[in-house]
Amino acid sequence: MEIRQATEDDFAAMTDVWHSAVKATHGFLGESEIEGYRGRLATEFFPATGEIWVATDEDGSVTGFIGMDDDEVGMLFVDAGHHGQGIGTALIDLVAEGRPTLEVEVNEQASQALRFYEGAGFERVGRSPVDSDGNPFPLLRMRRPGVDSV
């Protein structure tokens, strides 16, 4: 696996990774909601993210990505076919370097994501009954110390 900074040329592959991951882990979303978010990724979400890193396999295919805004993990998705291979952990470890803390908001209904973040040392510190668009998908705010704080 190689991890490098993303470019705009990666946006289509990142969208495919996102779609694969969301279909596998976000059963609470309907198809229209998934497609609505999917349509906003390359034009709205990716360009607005301060720092994006992609993980690639030996043939250069994008297998996962993480987007950061300061100390906030704005997005972390791994292709469903690559879950459990350490890609998400490697991405978290990369962005944790030099940051005093990491924070993330996770959909409460995304139980796999919650288990991942808890396993990576994140603790629940808050809850919102709606997502950032005001939809009834509760978000949990989680925080963990960075490697320099441990």
FENNOR-V178031 format. One record per pair of residues at least 6 apart in sequence whose ideal C-beta (glycine too) atoms are under 7 Angstrom apart, sorted by the first residue. I is the first residue (numbers start at 0). GAP is how many residues later the second one is. Records with the same first field share a line. If there is no record, write none. Layout:
I=GAP + GAP
This chain:
0=54 + 55 + 56 + 86 + 89
1=54
2=50 + 52 + 87 + 88 + 91
3=49 + 50
4=47 + 48
5=8 + 46 + 47 + 48 + 59
9=44 + 52
10=31 + 35
12=48 + 49
13=32 + 40 + 48 + 51
14=23 + 26 + 27
16=45 + 46 + 47 + 48 + 60 + 62
17=23 + 59
18=19
19=59 + 60
20=56 + 57 + 58 + 59
21=7 + 12
22=57
23=56
24=85 + 87 + 88
25=81 + 84
27=81 + 109
45=6
48=18 + 20 + 25 + 26
49=18 + 19 + 20
50=17
51=13 + 15
52=12 + 13 + 38 + 41 + 42
53=8 + 11
54=8 + 9 + 10 + 32 + 35 + 36
55=6 + 7
56=6
62=15 + 16 + 19 + 24
63=13 + 14 + 15 + 18 + 23 + 24 + 27
64=12
65=7 + 9 + 10 + 25 + 29
66=7 + 8
67=6 + 27
70=28 + 30 + 31 + 32
71=31 + 32
72=29 + 30 + 31
75=12 + 15
77=9 + 10
87=28
88=31
91=28
94=7
95=6 + 50 + 51
96=50
97=50
98=47
99=46 + 48 + 49
100=42 + 43 + 44 + 45 + 48
101=42 + 44
102=38 + 39 + 40
103=13 + 18 + 38
104=34 + 35 + 36
105=7 + 8 + 11 + 33 + 34 + 36
106=6 + 30 + 32
107=30 + 31 + 32
108=28
116=25
119=24
120=23
121=20 + 21 + 22
122=19 + 20 + 21
123=16 + 18
124=16 + 17 + 18
125=15
126=11 + 13 + 14
127=10 + 11
128=9
129=6 + 7
130=6 + 8
